[in-house]
Structure formats: C-alpha cells, structure tokens
Amino acid sequence: MLLNLTNHPSEKWSREQSNAAAEKWGSVRDYPFPVVSAQFDEKEIAALAQTVLADACKLHPDAVLCQGEMSLCFALVRLFQKNHIPVVAATSQREVAEKALPDGTTRKEAVFRFVRFREYSQL
C-alpha cells in the first residue's frame, strides 16, 4: 500500500497517477499532510514528524508519497528512510499557456500532468 502523505486526496488524482500507484503498490491510503504553523521551531517540527511517523508505521505502508511543507517533509523523509520505508514524490510535466487579454494583461494557465513516482535519494 502507498501512503499518500500529501494535501492531494487520491480520489482527485489523474487516471495515470492512480494506475501507476495501483500497479506498483496495489492500493493507496490517504493521510493528509499536517498543517505546519509558520511559528513552529525545529523542535516542534521534529515532534510533529515523530507523531506522523508513529501513525504511519501502524498502517504498514510499502512506501510513502511525501509532499508538503518543506521542513516537515525533509524530517519525515529522513525518519521514513531510517525505518526502511521507501519515500517517493510524484513528478509532473508543467504545461503553461499564456493569452494576451484585450485590456493588455496576460492570463497564464498551468496544467500539471503526472509523469511518474520518483524515490527520494538516501539521506
């Protein structure tokens, strides 16, 4: 099972991303990435990471998709790797279209197309 530790529920994933996860891990379980206060210090980040790790380990994931606030994400990747749980990120191709509007402004639209899951390098 892939533990989806992000703010992107798997029910909203593209067919390509859902199929890739099912092919590699069989199933996906959502675990919303925690809200991280800008006021948190390093000790609070470390404590939150320990709490998430403990919760995640009870679920026995085969891998964790970990994407969110950078300092917590970094702490979690280290902890999961120490516990021999592979950690991946979802990669996407960014496609941008720009359109000049009659009032002289420009409208920019970006579409992100899932490409693959990539494992985090060992820390």
C-alpha positions in Angstrom: 0.0 0.0 0.0 1.2 3.5 -0.8 0.5 6.0 2.0 -0.5 9.3 0.3 1.0 11.9 2.8 0.1 15.0 0.8 -2.8 17.5 0.6 -4.0 15.9 -2.7 -6.6 13.2 -2.0 -6.1 10.2 -4.2 -9.7 10.4 -5.3 -8.7 13.6 -7.2 -5.6 12.1 -8.9 -5.5 11.6 -12.7 -6.1 8.2 -14.1 -2.4 7.9 -14.9 -1.3 8.6 -11.4 -3.9 6.2 -9.8 -3.0 3.5 -12.3 0.8 3.9 -11.6 0.2 3.7 -7.8 -2.1 0.6 -8.2 0.4 -1.1 -10.5 3.3 -0.6 -8.1 1.7 -0.8 -4.6 -1.8 -2.3 -5.1 -3.7 0.4 -3.1 -3.4 3.9 -1.8 -4.4 5.2 1.6 -4.7 8.9 2.2 -3.1 10.6 5.2 -3.5 14.4 5.0 -0.2 16.3 5.3 -0.3 18.1 8.6 -0.8 21.9 8.8 2.5 23.4 9.8 2.5 26.8 11.5 5.0 29.3 10.3 5.7 29.9 14.0 6.9 26.3 14.7 10.5 25.9 15.6 12.8 23.0 14.8 11.8 21.1 18.0 8.1 21.4 17.1 8.8 20.1 13.6 10.7 17.2 14.9 7.9 16.3 17.4 5.3 16.5 14.7 7.4 14.3 12.4 7.7 11.7 15.2 3.9 11.7 15.6 3.3 11.3 11.9 5.9 8.5 11.7 4.3 6.6 14.6 0.8 6.9 13.0 2.2 5.9 9.6 4.1 2.9 10.9 0.8 1.5 12.4 -0.5 1.3 8.8 2.5 -0.7 7.5 2.9 1.1 4.2 5.1 -0.3 1.4 6.0 3.2 0.5 5.1 6.8 1.4 4.3 9.6 -1.1 5.5 12.6 0.9 5.0 16.1 -0.3 4.1 19.2 1.7 5.7 21.9 3.8 9.5 21.6 3.2 11.0 21.4 6.7 8.5 18.8 7.8 8.8 16.9 4.6 12.6 16.7 5.0 12.2 15.5 8.6 9.7 12.9 7.5 11.8 11.6 4.6 14.8 11.1 7.0 12.6 9.3 9.5 10.9 7.0 7.0 14.3 6.1 5.4 15.7 5.3 8.9 12.8 2.9 9.3 13.4 1.3 5.9 10.2 2.7 4.3 10.8 4.0 0.8 9.6 7.6 0.2 8.6 8.9 -3.2 7.5 12.2 -4.8 5.0 12.5 -7.7 6.6 14.1 -10.7 4.7 16.1 -13.3 5.2 17.9 -16.5 4.2 21.6 -16.2 2.4 22.9 -19.3 1.8 26.6 -19.5 -0.4 28.6 -21.9 -0.4 32.4 -22.0 -3.0 34.5 -23.5 -2.9 38.3 -24.1 -6.2 39.8 -23.0 -7.9 42.9 -24.6 -7.1 45.0 -21.5 -3.4 44.5 -22.0 -3.0 41.9 -19.2 -1.8 38.4 -19.7 -3.6 35.3 -18.4 -1.4 32.4 -17.6 -2.7 28.9 -17.1 -0.7 25.9 -15.9 -1.6 22.3 -16.2 0.4 19.6 -14.4 0.4 16.2 -16.0 1.6 13.3 -13.8 4.7 11.5 -15.2 6.0 9.1 -12.6 6.8 8.4 -8.9 10.4 9.2 -8.1 12.1 7.8 -4.9 13.9 10.4 -2.7 17.7 9.9 -2.6 19.0 8.4 0.6 19.9 11.0 3.2 
